[in-house]
């Protein structure tokens, strides 16, 4: 895979580097020698994803201390994990759950007192070896949620096909690549069969060597040899954060020690058939991802990125004005958020048939709320106010004198409402709140990418990543929250954007790095719809959406948090209820 071999130069004091996630680690490591990594255990997990059907938990491990010759990409049986979590909530001594007996020589980290560790290998299903120092894991967008990149007229229906395969993407610092793998899509109403080996979504496809289980070179994008890399560019070093566009066709990757951002195609512009169709493909036949462009001149130290949600209804009067995919990128060194736009360049030449996408930095927005602002990390954008507003627009009513023109006008106004923006900042430790879109005044044109920050809410040390996800409210409906992961203080803050209040601070294991959630639809959340019961777990009272999952980087395990506040006994609400894997201290300490 073209790994560099100049030798290992890790700091002597490993823990000293953990709180800052080794942002300044010198690029002088090798991933080509050493023992094979454990395939069925967590080892410095840095990314989690839940399959779109909710039956698989995917994890990526970074091999941070270089004890092995690479990291791992894994799949776990999430249906069984959820089922066993219910059992332990009902009876912590349930003999049917493979609880690990406590070791008096290993202290239990905060957040685990009510959740004894459970053997993670019992739920392990598949694995592949990747390069060392992965930093993130992203799953391709579900086809039903793709925002087409071509304009549409008011009232025009958009039919989006389905793909039988999804893809996992991970920036890998060890070999400066965007490593990817294909996974079969699962169905939200059907779970694994009695034989786990027969359940397709557990299987990870990345051209693995049958002996070493290592992904092949064709699944590490970022090289001049990438198919579709017409510019012959090479991915810069130290890739860190990533974001996938709303149309699912592009990915940007930040570089933490550069002023550069890389653009990749996901290769998923070809929509495949549903796997239930008789002529569905038995493998991922879409083109492989490839690097397309490298943008220079962005703020140094990019460590956070997100796609900007653009609402087509805001452009009903001028569909051609719908903006190209946009992204915000944060910086750990500069108090600015960069606005980056992706262009397809599909019709850039009259004689050439090459498709040469590119990025453009179209602006920067200051991070000036409170003191400092020079160390911004995670960023998320919440479009639910627009969704809720449009749902309340009254239909045309000739008897009341309300015409379709009035309806269209109100929908456009709702679509142009600002979305809410949230940024995790470390100087000082705070959650920054603002808005995206709108205009400076009634005379200005609508700007869908205008970012304004206005509020700073204190957090504990080390805020890093942010997540937008729901809880189950006491009435059984979805309720939106922002989850702020604080690495240094081993906490997850739960913020209610409707009331602008901190709801809870959840103590978790040391070094929380990433989170994932049971699948949900943001429209259901915006409209506060009832959370349905899971048809795969009939009679258990388990809702389709209930749990969050937190990866502990420092002690190499995953915790499950209960988010259901609609039960008669709410003692476990927003508490750790299941610990997947035996916590273990870093060997470098």
Secondary structure, 3 states (H helix, E strand, C coil): CCCCCCCCCCCCCHHHHHCCCCCCCCCCCCCCCCECCCCCCCCCEEEEEECCCCCEEEEEECCCCCCECCEEEEEEEHHHHHHHHHHHHHCCCCCCCCECCCCCCCCCCCCCCCCCEECHHHCEEEEEEECCCECCCEECCCHHHCCCCCCCCCCCCCCCCCCCEEEEEEEECCCCEEEEEEEECCCCCCCCCCCHHHCHHHCEECCCCCCCCECCHHHEECCCCCCCCCCCCCCCCCEEEEEECCCCCEEEEEECCCCEEEEEECCCCCCCCCCCCCCCCCCCCCCCCEEEEEEECCCCCEEEEEECCCCHHHHCCCHHHCCCCEEEEEECCCCEEEEEEEECCCCCCCCCCCCCCEEEEEEEEECCCCCCCCCEEEEEEECHHHHHHHHCCCCCEHHHCECHHHHHHHHHHHHCCCEEEEEEEECCEEEEEEEECCCCCCCCCCCCCCEEEEEEEECCCCEEEEEEEEEECCCCEEEEEEEEEECCCCEEEEEECCCCEEEEEEECCCCEEEEEECCCCHHHHHCCCECCECHHHCCCCCECCCEEEEEECCCCEEEEEECECCCCCCCCCCCEEEEECCCCCCCCC
